[in-house]
């Protein structure tokens, strides 16, 4: 049976919010793909409401691409404590953290959410910009660490 990386993480010992390099894959051609854990809330203690999670998904999918090149996908975690980001090439946790901070600052001042019509979104009625803004403030107030176990806010 294959090992699932996220199931090996001790969710009791992490200190959210943080960014964590969860894995790197190298293709035979030499191309690298990284998987990042963008953790907003402490596992097993809090969870994003679905409308906030959905809104964050739209905002992160749009604005993280303005900050980092090579993003393949950003998807919400089933536990609703954060997101996974898949990206080409090598990026440091500090670089990803800085990009996420910039995006969360944009969320706080956002006036609209992209792609929220029935044509563009499979559940267009389930969004909350207000909630996303409130959770963005919480995450930014706590600071985003570049290490899941030790609070590293400036590196």
Secondary structure, DSSP 8 states (H G I E B T S, - for coil): ----HHHHS-TTT--SSEEEEEEEEE-TTS-EEEEEEEE-S-TTT----HHHHHHHHHHHHHHHHHHSTTEEEEEE-TTSSEEEEEEES---HHHHHHHHHHHHHHHHH-S--SS-STTT-TTTT---HHHHHHHHHHHHHH--BSSSSS-----
